[in-house]
């Protein structure tokens, strides 16, 4: 691997790292649901570069030590910041908070091991399961961002409407000309779907963390012996 070079793969990795806090910043400068839209689009775009930069680096033979170091950092920053945002606007819902805690715990634990063991961790290759874990995290978070969009679209469309009329529309007694039922349905099912996917991602995350620890034990004990 080469040292740091301003190649397109490395630039994409840096942009993904810079974009990570931008997901939270969107909620400072925009009202919802626009903040949810912009945060989701930024998150999806940045997540897509995770595949693109790796593919280009291999295809163009531009793999570097800098990219190998920064790529997992950018991934973790994206996921952890998105988790914090979603946990916040979910009202600290335990169904979101618990898997989020599991994911953040694993990421800190593995990052600490990498820092302690240093170059020895280079012998441990990224497994396909770890890639599936990252993919599951990003899909789950994207779906949960969509929940915020649907919920606030529903709120926006009911502003100024009589509560009784809203109830009749939701009950199917009046025509739904503004899409209330569709947004309510989408909000409910995207929340459940995103929550299930987040739990799947959390289980995969803990599994890969345990696998990482077991594979690193020989290097860990060798480090202690030295």
C-alpha positions in Angstrom: 0.0 0.0 0.0 1.1 3.5 -0.7 1.2 6.5 1.7 -1.3 9.4 1.6 -2.0 10.6 -2.0 -4.8 12.9 -3.2 -6.4 10.1 -5.2 -10.1 10.1 -6.0 -10.7 7.1 -3.5 -8.9 9.0 -0.7 -10.8 12.2 -1.5 -14.1 10.3 -1.4 -13.2 8.9 2.0 -12.3 12.3 3.4 -15.6 13.7 2.0 -17.5 10.9 3.8 -15.7 11.8 7.0 -16.6 15.5 6.7 -20.2 14.6 5.8 -20.7 12.7 9.0 -21.3 15.7 11.3 -23.3 17.3 8.5 -26.1 14.9 9.2 -26.6 16.4 12.6 -26.0 20.0 11.4 -29.0 19.7 9.1 -31.3 19.8 12.1 -29.8 23.0 13.3 -30.4 25.0 10.1 -33.6 23.5 8.6 -37.1 22.8 9.9 -38.5 19.3 9.7 -39.3 17.5 7.5 -36.7 19.3 5.3 -34.0 18.6 7.9 -34.9 14.9 7.7 -34.8 15.0 3.9 -31.4 16.6 3.7 -30.0 14.4 6.5 -31.2 11.3 4.8 -29.9 12.3 1.3 -26.5 13.3 2.8 -26.3 10.0 4.7 -27.3 7.9 1.7 -24.9 9.8 -0.6 -22.0 9.5 1.9 -22.8 5.8 2.5 -22.7 5.1 -1.2 -19.1 6.4 -1.3 -18.1 3.6 1.1 -18.5 1.2 -1.8 -17.4 3.5 -4.6 -14.0 4.5 -3.0 -13.1 0.9 -2.2 -14.1 -0.3 -5.7 -12.1 2.5 -7.4 -9.0 2.0 -5.2 -8.9 -1.7 -6.1 -9.8 -1.1 -9.8 -7.2 1.6 -10.2 -4.6 0.0 -7.9 -4.7 3.1 -5.7 -5.0 1.3 -2.3 -3.1 3.3 0.4 -2.3 3.0 4.1 -4.2 6.3 4.5 -7.3 4.9 2.9 -7.1 1.7 4.9 -6.9 3.7 8.1 -9.5 6.4 7.3 -12.2 4.2 5.7 -13.4 2.5 8.8 -13.1 5.7 10.8 -15.4 7.5 8.3 -17.8 4.6 8.4 -18.0 4.6 12.2 -18.4 8.4 12.3 -21.3 8.2 9.8 -23.0 5.5 11.8 -22.5 6.8 15.3 -23.6 10.4 14.5 -26.7 9.1 12.6 -27.5 6.9 15.6 -27.3 9.8 18.0 -29.6 11.9 15.8 -32.1 9.1 15.4 -32.0 8.2 19.1 -32.6 11.9 19.9 -35.6 12.4 17.7 -37.1 9.0 18.7 -37.5 10.4 22.2 -34.9 7.9 23.6 -37.3 5.1 22.7 -35.7 1.9 24.2 -36.3 -0.1 21.1 -33.9 2.3 19.3 -31.7 3.2 22.3 -30.7 -0.4 23.1 -29.4 -1.5 19.7 -27.8 1.9 19.2 -25.9 1.4 22.5 -24.8 -2.1 21.4 -23.5 -0.8 18.1 -21.7 2.2 19.7 -20.2 -0.1 22.4 -18.8 -2.5 19.9 -17.3 0.3 17.7 -15.5 1.8 20.7 -14.3 -1.6 21.9 -12.9 -2.6 18.5 -11.4 0.9 17.9 -9.6 0.6 21.3 -8.2 -2.8 20.4 -6.9 -1.5 17.1 -5.2 1.4 18.8 -3.6 -0.8 21.4 -2.4 -3.5 19.0 -1.3 -1.1 16.3 0.3 -2.6 13.2 -0.4 -6.2 14.5 -4.1 -5.7 13.6 -3.1 -5.3 10.0 -2.9 -9.1 9.9 -6.7 -9.3 10.4 -8.5 -8.9 7.2 -12.0 -7.4 6.9 -14.5 -10.2 6.7 -17.6 -10.4 4.5 -19.7 -10.4 7.7 -18.2 -7.1 8.7 -19.2 -5.7 5.3 -22.8 -7.0 5.8 -22.8 -5.4 9.2 -22.0 -2.0 7.8 -24.5 -2.4 5.0 -27.3 -3.4 7.5 -26.5 -0.4 9.7 -26.7 2.0 6.8 -29.9 0.6 5.5 -31.6 0.6 8.9 -30.6 4.2 9.6 -31.8 5.3 6.1 -35.2 3.7 6.8 -35.4 5.4 10.2 -34.5 8.7 8.7 -37.5 8.1 6.3 -39.7 7.7 9.4 -39.0 11.2 10.5 -39.9 12.5 7.0 -43.3 10.7 6.9 -44.2 11.7 10.5 -43.5 15.4 9.9 -45.1 15.4 6.4 -48.2 14.1 8.3 -47.9 16.9 10.8 -47.4 19.6 8.1 -50.5 18.4 6.2 -52.8 18.5 9.2 -51.9 22.1 10.2 -55.1 24.1 10.4 -57.3 21.1 9.9 -60.1 20.4 12.3 -59.3 17.4 14.5 -62.6 15.7 13.7 -62.0 16.0 10.0 -58.5 14.5 10.5 -60.1 11.6 12.4 -62.7 11.0 9.7 -60.1 11.0 7.0 -57.9 8.5 8.9 -61.0 6.4 9.4 -61.7 6.4 5.7 -65.0 8.3 6.2 -63.8 11.3 4.1 -61.6 11.3 0.9 -57.9 11.6 1.7 -56.9 14.3 -0.8 -53.7 15.3 1.0 -52.2 11.9 1.6 -52.7 11.6 5.4 -53.4 7.9 5.5 -50.5 7.1 3.2 -48.0 9.1 5.3 -49.4 7.6 8.5 -49.0 4.1 7.1 -45.5 4.8 5.8 -44.4 6.3 9.1 -45.6 3.3 11.0 -44.1 0.7 8.8 -40.8 2.5 8.2 -40.4 2.8 12.0 -41.1 -0.9 12.5 -39.0 -1.9 9.5 -36.1 0.3 10.5 -36.2 -0.9 14.1 -36.1 -4.5 13.1 -33.2 -3.8 10.7 -31.4 -1.9 13.4 -31.7 -4.9 15.8 -30.4 -7.1 13.0 -27.5 -4.7 12.5 -26.8 -4.6 16.2 -26.6 -8.4 16.4 -24.3 -8.6 13.4 -22.2 -5.8 15.0 -21.8 -7.6 18.3 -21.1 -10.9 16.4 -18.3 -9.3 14.3 -16.9 -7.6 17.4 -16.7 -11.0 19.2 -15.1 -12.5 16.0 -12.6 -9.6 15.9 -11.7 -10.2 19.6 -11.2 -13.9 19.2 -9.0 -13.5 16.1 -6.9 -10.8 17.8 -6.3 -12.8 21.0 -2.9 -14.3 19.8 -1.7 -10.8 19.0 -3.1 -9.5 22.2 -1.3 -12.0 24.4 1.9 -11.7 22.4 1.8 -8.0 23.0 1.4 -8.5 26.7 4.3 -11.0 26.8 6.6 -8.5 25.1 
